[in-house]
Amino acid sequence: MATIQHDANKAGTAYEALTRSRAMVEPALRAAVDRLPTRMQQITGYHFGWWDERGNPVRADRGKALRPAMVLLAATSVGGDAASAVPAAVAVELVHNFSLLHDDVLDGDVTRRHRPTAWTVFGSGSAILAGDALLALAADVLGGCRHPEAANAVRTLSTAVLNLINGQIADLDFEERRDVDLAECQRMARDKTGALLGCACALGALFGGGKGTQITRLRSFGERLGLAFQHVDDLLGIWGDPAITGKPVFSDLRTRKKTLPVVSALTSGMPAGQRLAALYLRDQPLSGSELAQCAELIALAGGRTWSQNQADELLAAALSDLRRCDPSPRAAEELSALAQLVTHRDH
């Protein structure tokens, strides 16, 4: 019972930090989006869950907004002021949503956060261009914020974007290949997810006046947390509850994605992995019963357990990085709570 209460307290701390961050960041985020051309505003606001396809305000799921919260908490963890890091938080959130708009088109996903994806409503070309607009806007917000570290921050963000795109390209390439090994799959996930979370923490520490070693350790905290998060996301993409994930059951298997647990199973050398390869790597579409069989074979070949263990080990390593950067106690508590929230497999 004590453990359940402890977990509830951690979750409460995390949600309080997310709520406080959203209250600080969203007005600046909306002000930035207001600078976009009208059509881009319409698509972006729909994607963010601010309004419907006609521009009428709605109360839609807006996601956790984890990355901007990490920026603000990283700034306070090194003794800085969260308010001074708001432009960095806005820029990171814009980049994240640039990637989501593009990802939904590339993956053919028709739902996100329990709503039709932007490309299914406005068309794939318009959604891609809206993503491009967010990327340009992120650089403008960060470069024009007049913070002493603005120029360095733009370079840091640009590097993260290039890594993110490299991860996206690898992810697409894997769909056409039969011979993806586990090491390159991990590199892909580190680029695609870890790079931006690491960048968020580094930018927060930079804007908060952190020392070089603090920035480095907070970046490592974010990168490791990002990879742990990707393991959890990949597990949810197979076994997640659609009511929680907002996506159909077995969503990643339907598109034959080479996710971390899938590649672990395919390269396991176990009989279940070989049976999985015969089914998963063929050209014909998978039926509902075959999707369930693939999920079972991934588990039998050890892919599910391996990914779960990797997520746990990466979380522990990330929290070690956090402790080593000598953070302020409250920010450390909240960053730790956020890290545990996003790697909790029921969310």
C-alpha positions in Angstrom: 0.0 0.0 0.0 2.9 2.3 0.7 4.3 1.7 -2.8 0.9 2.6 -4.4 0.8 5.8 -2.4 4.4 6.7 -3.3 3.6 6.2 -7.0 0.5 8.3 -6.7 2.5 11.1 -5.0 5.1 10.9 -7.8 2.4 11.1 -10.5 0.8 14.1 -8.7 4.1 15.9 -8.6 4.6 15.2 -12.3 1.2 16.4 -13.3 1.5 19.6 -11.2 4.8 20.4 -13.0 3.1 19.8 -16.4 0.2 22.0 -15.5 2.4 24.8 -14.3 4.6 24.5 -17.4 1.6 24.6 -19.8 0.3 27.8 -18.0 3.6 29.5 -18.6 4.3 28.2 -22.2 0.9 28.0 -23.9 0.3 31.8 -24.1 3.7 32.3 -25.8 3.1 29.3 -28.0 -0.3 30.7 -29.2 1.3 34.1 -29.7 3.9 32.5 -31.9 1.4 30.5 -33.9 -0.7 33.7 -34.4 2.2 35.0 -36.5 1.7 32.2 -39.1 -0.3 32.7 -42.3 -4.0 32.0 -41.8 -4.1 28.5 -43.4 -1.0 27.4 -41.4 -2.7 28.7 -38.2 -5.8 26.7 -39.0 -4.0 23.4 -39.4 -1.6 24.0 -36.5 -4.4 25.0 -34.1 -6.3 21.9 -35.0 -3.2 19.7 -34.5 -2.6 21.3 -31.1 -6.2 20.6 -30.1 -7.1 24.2 -29.7 -10.0 24.2 -32.2 -11.8 22.0 -34.7 -11.3 22.0 -38.5 -13.5 25.0 -38.9 -11.7 27.0 -36.2 -14.3 26.6 -33.4 -12.7 26.2 -29.9 -12.8 22.7 -28.5 -11.5 20.9 -25.4 -9.5 18.2 -27.1 -6.6 16.1 -25.7 -3.5 18.2 -26.1 -0.9 15.7 -24.9 1.3 16.0 -21.9 3.5 18.8 -23.4 6.5 17.0 -21.8 9.3 18.7 -23.7 8.6 22.3 -22.7 8.2 21.2 -19.1 11.6 19.6 -19.3 13.1 22.9 -20.6 11.7 24.9 -17.8 12.6 22.4 -15.1 16.1 22.1 -16.4 16.5 25.9 -16.2 15.4 25.9 -12.5 17.4 22.8 -11.7 20.6 24.8 -12.3 19.4 27.8 -10.4 17.9 29.8 -13.2 14.5 31.4 -13.8 11.9 29.3 -15.6 10.4 32.4 -17.3 13.7 33.2 -19.0 13.5 29.8 -20.7 10.0 30.1 -22.1 11.2 30.9 -25.7 13.4 27.8 -25.6 10.4 25.8 -24.4 8.2 27.2 -27.2 10.8 26.4 -29.8 11.2 22.8 -28.6 7.4 22.2 -28.6 7.2 23.7 -32.1 9.9 21.3 -33.4 8.3 18.3 -31.7 5.0 19.1 -33.4 6.7 19.6 -36.7 7.9 16.0 -36.4 4.5 14.7 -35.4 2.7 16.4 -38.4 5.3 14.8 -40.7 5.3 11.4 -38.9 1.6 11.0 -39.2 1.8 11.5 -43.0 4.9 9.3 -43.4 3.3 6.5 -41.2 -0.2 6.9 -42.6 -1.6 7.2 -39.1 -5.2 8.3 -39.1 -5.7 9.1 -35.4 -3.6 11.1 -32.9 -4.8 11.9 -29.3 -8.2 10.4 -30.1 -8.9 12.7 -33.1 -8.4 12.4 -36.9 -4.8 13.4 -37.8 -4.3 16.7 -39.5 -3.4 15.2 -42.9 -6.6 13.3 -43.0 -8.6 16.5 -42.4 -6.6 19.0 -44.5 -4.6 16.8 -46.9 -1.1 15.4 -46.7 0.5 18.3 -48.6 -1.0 20.9 -46.3 0.0 19.0 -43.2 3.6 18.7 -44.4 3.8 22.4 -45.1 2.3 23.2 -41.7 5.0 21.1 -40.2 7.6 23.0 -42.2 6.1 26.3 -41.0 6.5 25.2 -37.3 10.1 24.3 -37.9 10.8 27.8 -39.4 8.8 29.4 -36.6 10.9 27.5 -33.9 14.1 29.0 -35.2 12.6 32.4 -35.4 11.3 32.3 -31.8 14.6 31.1 -30.5 16.9 33.3 -32.5 14.8 36.4 -31.8 14.4 36.0 -28.1 17.4 38.3 -27.2 18.7 35.9 -24.6 22.5 36.0 -24.4 22.7 32.4 -25.4 20.2 32.6 -28.3 22.7 32.0 -31.1 24.2 29.0 -29.3 20.7 27.7 -28.6 19.7 27.9 -32.3 22.8 25.8 -33.2 21.9 23.3 -30.4 18.3 23.0 -31.7 19.4 22.7 -35.3 21.7 19.8 -34.4 18.9 18.1 -32.6 16.6 18.6 -35.6 19.2 17.1 -38.0 19.5 14.1 -35.7 15.7 13.7 -35.4 15.4 13.8 -39.2 18.2 11.2 -39.5 16.2 9.0 -37.2 13.1 9.5 -39.2 14.9 8.6 -42.4 16.3 5.4 -40.8 12.9 4.5 -39.6 11.5 4.8 -43.1 14.4 2.9 -44.5 13.9 0.0 -42.1 10.4 -0.5 -43.5 11.9 -1.6 -46.8 14.6 -3.8 -45.3 14.6 -7.3 -44.0 18.1 -7.2 -42.3 17.8 -4.5 -39.6 20.0 -5.2 -36.7 19.4 -4.2 -33.1 22.3 -1.8 -32.8 21.1 0.4 -35.7 17.5 0.2 -34.5 18.7 1.6 -31.2 20.6 4.4 -33.0 17.5 5.2 -34.9 15.4 5.5 -31.7 18.2 7.6 -30.0 18.2 10.0 -32.9 14.4 10.1 -33.4 13.3 10.5 -29.8 16.4 11.0 -27.6 17.9 13.9 -29.5 15.1 16.3 -28.9 14.5 15.4 -25.3 18.3 15.8 -24.7 18.2 19.1 -26.5 15.2 20.3 -24.3 17.2 19.7 -21.2 20.4 21.2 -22.6 18.5 24.3 -23.7 16.9 24.7 -20.3 20.2 24.4 -18.5 21.8 26.8 -21.0 19.1 29.4 -20.5 19.2 28.9 -16.8 22.9 29.7 -16.7 24.1 26.2 -16.0 27.8 25.2 -16.0 29.2 23.1 -18.9 29.1 19.9 -16.9 25.6 20.5 -15.8 24.5 21.1 -19.4 26.2 17.9 -20.5 24.7 15.8 -17.8 21.2 17.2 -18.2 21.5 16.5 -22.0 22.5 12.9 -21.2 19.5 12.7 -18.8 17.2 13.7 -21.6 18.7 11.5 -24.2 18.6 8.4 -22.0 15.0 9.2 -20.9 14.1 9.7 -24.6 15.3 6.2 -25.5 13.5 4.7 -22.5 10.4 6.6 -23.6 10.8 5.1 -27.1 10.9 1.6 -25.7 7.7 2.2 -23.8 6.1 3.8 -26.8 7.0 0.8 -28.9 5.5 -1.5 -26.4 2.3 0.5 -26.3 2.3 0.5 -30.2 1.8 -3.3 -29.9 0.1 -4.0 -26.6 -1.3 -0.6 -25.6 -4.9 0.0 -24.8 -6.5 2.1 -27.6 -8.4 4.1 -25.0 -5.1 5.3 -23.6 -2.9 5.5 -26.7 -5.5 6.9 -29.1 -4.4 4.5 -31.7 -5.9 1.1 -32.9 -4.6 -2.1 -31.2 -1.5 -3.5 -32.9 -1.1 -0.2 -34.7 2.7 -0.6 -35.2 2.3 -4.2 -36.4 -0.2 -3.2 -39.1 2.4 -1.1 -40.8 5.2 -3.6 -40.2 7.3 -1.1 -38.3 10.7 -2.3 -37.2 10.4 -1.1 -33.6 12.7 -2.0 -30.8 10.8 -5.0 -29.5 10.1 -6.3 -33.0 13.8 -6.1 -34.1 14.9 -7.7 -30.8 12.5 -10.6 -31.5 13.5 -10.9 -35.2 17.2 -11.0 -34.4 16.8 -13.2 -31.3 17.8 -16.5 -33.1 14.9 -18.2 -31.3 12.3 -20.4 -33.1 9.6 -17.8 -32.2 11.7 -15.1 -33.9 12.1 -17.2 -37.0 8.3 -17.9 -37.1 7.8 -14.1 -36.6 10.1 -13.3 -39.6 8.2 -15.7 -41.9 5.0 -13.9 -41.0 6.0 -10.4 -40.5 8.4 -10.0 -43.5 6.1 -11.4 -46.1 4.4 -9.1 -48.7 0.8 -9.9 -48.0 -1.3 -7.9 -45.5 -1.7 -9.3 -42.0 -5.1 -10.3 -40.8 -6.4 -9.5 -37.4 -5.6 -13.0 -36.1 -2.1 -12.8 -37.7 -1.5 -9.5 -36.0 -2.3 -11.1 -32.6 0.0 -14.0 -33.5 2.8 -11.6 -34.3 2.4 -9.9 -30.9 2.5 -13.3 -29.2 5.7 -14.4 -31.2 7.4 -11.1 -30.3 6.8 -11.9 -26.6 7.8 -15.5 -27.0 11.1 -14.5 -28.7 11.9 -12.2 -25.8 11.3 -8.8 -27.5 8.7 -7.6 -25.0 10.8 -8.5 -21.9 13.9 -7.1 -23.4 12.3 -3.7 -24.2 10.8 -3.5 -20.7 14.2 -4.2 -19.1 15.9 -1.7 -21.4 13.4 1.0 -20.4 14.0 0.3 -16.7 17.8 0.4 -17.1 17.8 3.5 -19.2 15.5 5.3 -16.7 17.9 4.3 -13.9 20.9 5.7 -15.9 19.0 8.9 -16.7 18.1 9.5 -13.0 21.8 8.9 -12.2 22.8 11.6 -14.7 20.2 13.9 -13.1 21.6 13.4 -9.6 25.2 14.0 -10.8 24.4 17.5 -12.2 23.8 18.8 -8.7 20.3 20.1 -9.3 18.1 22.1 -7.0 16.0 19.7 -4.8 12.5 20.7 -6.1 13.4 20.7 -9.8 15.2 17.3 -9.3 12.1 15.9 -7.6 9.9 17.1 -10.5 12.2 16.0 -13.2 12.4 12.6 -11.6 8.6 12.4 -11.3 8.2 13.3 -15.0 10.8 10.7 -16.0 8.9 8.0 -14.1 5.5 9.2 -15.4 6.5 8.9 -19.1 8.1 5.5 -18.7 5.2 4.1 -16.8 3.6 1.6 -19.2 0.0 2.4 -18.3 0.3 5.9 -19.7 
